[in-house]
Amino acid sequence: MSTSQQRILVNAYGDAEQLALDRTDLPPPGPGEVRLRQHAIGVNYVDVYFRTGVYALPSLPGPLGVEASGTVEAVGEGVDPAWRGRRAAYAGLPVGAYADVRNIAVDPLLPLPDAIDHDTAAAVLLRGLTAHMLFAYVRPLRPGDTVLVHAAAGGLGLLLSQWARALGARVIGTVGSDEKAALARAHGTECTVVHTREDFVAATRAFTDGRGADFVVDGIGGDTFPRSLDAAAPFGMVASIGQVAGEVATIDLDRLHASRSIAVSRPGVFRFMADPARYRDGCSAVLHQLAGGLRATIAGRLPLADAAEAHRHLETGRSAGSLLLTP
């Protein structure tokens, strides 16, 4: 039996005004699928990239969203009936999480332990998978390493700082205000730099006795990225994971060698999660970190119909922590 679905569609690539609420009929789940009644939907900056066309959607108008949690209402052919009624979360492609109910393949669903509520799951899973990718695969962290995290008071930054500290690293974080600095410090940064009035490269070198950071995680891009290279230690690494401030310029390899013999990575979490074994390993790591005290900081909850306002919060830097949409 079909059911009514409310979802957010992107009408055309552009600003947040291109997001609109759509109502349609959702068919029964197909083979290998379940129907998930969603309770909390994660809002991530990658959603902005899809909305603006930095990353292409399969078609326009098209759905949006890559992360949510909910309860399984119905199962399709070939799916264990025991899934019905289970609480579960997921992250990754295909897009379409901005909806009150959704048909989705059962394979990526993560059953939620009783101790993890829907808001926490939707705020943490994709970011946790990103942290696991960075700190276990891209540049495995060792106790005593120094990590520089940009936008340390954002949803991802707060999680990266906690995760790195749990692995024994020392964390430097950049933020945009004193209020955000206090939040970042409460989540694990030892050195917190308000970039609007301080030079984060100088602060990083001062904190590390001139050496620089072993691992720099840069989701800002634009003019910040070359400075991130300057903040890295000899034989350190800089990971470019976003371009909030603009595209990352072409890199002169001679500069990397001549300065400090540093490495640069451009990892993609969706590519990482495309391997089912890595995805499951990452989900297990997220659950382990949550059991060990990892905290989700919820900046706000907005109705699904207000998805455009959530995007404006992200793009203007008003939010500190994770934003959620609630159907």
Summary of the structure (lengths in Angstrom):
residues: 327
radius of gyration: 19.9
end to end distance: 21.0
largest distance: 65.5
contacts: 1152
relative contact order: 0.15
helix: 34%
strand: 29%
